[in-house]
């Protein structure tokens, strides 16, 4: 595995010179220098130009592009071009086109028109990658490989016959025998028993709900199939260019691709970030925290963000002045070591001609968008030596498991209103509002660096998870588990004997019934004692709970479980395990998060006015870099911790307090060391 080491924060974007004549390339080089561009992603959608006929490759243009970048000292994030096969391929190999769940075969004419298990697709893709790797190995511009593009973005699941065959092979590896598979899928139900592997199909359209075990395995299989495509390319690139780091651009919290299982095959996590103007700042913060956490806290990269408007929403307003800069600084604030754009030069035609770009249709360097990109480039250039490689040190974490996501959202009841990512968001929002640093980690991972763990809607407990949580609390950790957790095992089988099964002893409760609410239903959660005293509305879910060692901190106020526990706390070993049986108001979530942080000794980075986000990166020399991000439209005053700081963007020395302009950013370097991050390496 290549540990990437870049000399500067990465800044640039998707660059498509093959849509332009060479005089435009030269103009681009000048403009890139003006904007302090350090790296561009090239060749992403160039397969049709590289291989105009089967087996005939034309690399002359790409050679010129690579040489030009090297001459201008701009690094190439060289894409493998496999995300959009040439049109002739679907004529020669029609079965490589993906098939939808209802049996429709898609056509070419947009992009990503390939079945991830397609043999011809894989064969042609790897042949191309082999040639690219050999041709550009050792090229001075080659700095990183950009494998494919946004795996699964348009076709996350294919249901074709090739996939059916591959699915059977995948299942044979997982279950070995049909008996084991029949048990895992519980096929004595509805006469679904399999007697021959040939009879197993993808979960195509069928009269009623498909078998949940089969559907869950299909999510797993498809994530693995896309990963297999990535790995085929990665293996070639690693063997030909072992020193060049590999990435692929992931998408934010993208359900079809299990980010944790992919991360170990990537050298640097990169992702594409497209918040709407209405997306709250805490939500983009969460995206970064997830991406950073995928690889244990190593700096990640924003591979794409839009300089201003996008083209794929129903209406596409421009980003308001200052917001692109603020979002870019927020990326750095949450541990990124670079921000890139889609795209460098705005297309003249095609499906993305009205998507913003750094260089707009007027080609001017005097427009608002170019000027702000150039200004930001200057700032990143300046910040680079101060923050590159520094880390976030979180003591609180939220658990996230893609398998749980797949399972809990394909349930034969009890509610179609359960949205796993929304539950993670609700608890993240509460912690974020307290300015607490948060990692997003897998339930079975090492929890020893954390003091507070929140496990929202952890319906499926895979092996080792219950033990892991038990150990964490026994050692003094504070844990919050929320409703409908600990229900099934990894096969999506209910663990019998009373909910929450494996967590029953740890939480000290027995959930006798769960009661999903319709949108019209609600209840209230009443808490008698401080610091949470009050009555709070709650929605979505209720439960009938019996205490088995835990104490009730709050109760439901109405319905047939009125006065029965809604919020419980169980002292277990050195720590405490809380359980929340409903979806309370945001007010209670924040108050509860504050209480948990106090009990767990998790401190906020800083106290700050509402709308001012504060994060801290710690450098290898132990000095802290504070990011103060003003997401409001008014100037704000922030009180600083003790000591003196250098305000890195204006090189002023500050102490006591600072004023941040509306939509502004201040980056402060502490003058003294606070302790390093070596423990997380
Ligand atoms: C991304 C994609 C880019 C471009 C961009 C537009 O999903 O990777 O190629 O299409 O969206 O916002």
Boltz pocket constraint, residues with backbone or C-beta under 6 A from the ligand:
constraints:
  - pocket:
      binder: B
      contacts: [[A, 149], [A, 150], [A, 153], [A, 272], [A, 274], [A, 304], [A, 306], [A, 310], [A, 311], [A, 342], [A, 352], [A, 355]]
      max_distance: 6.0
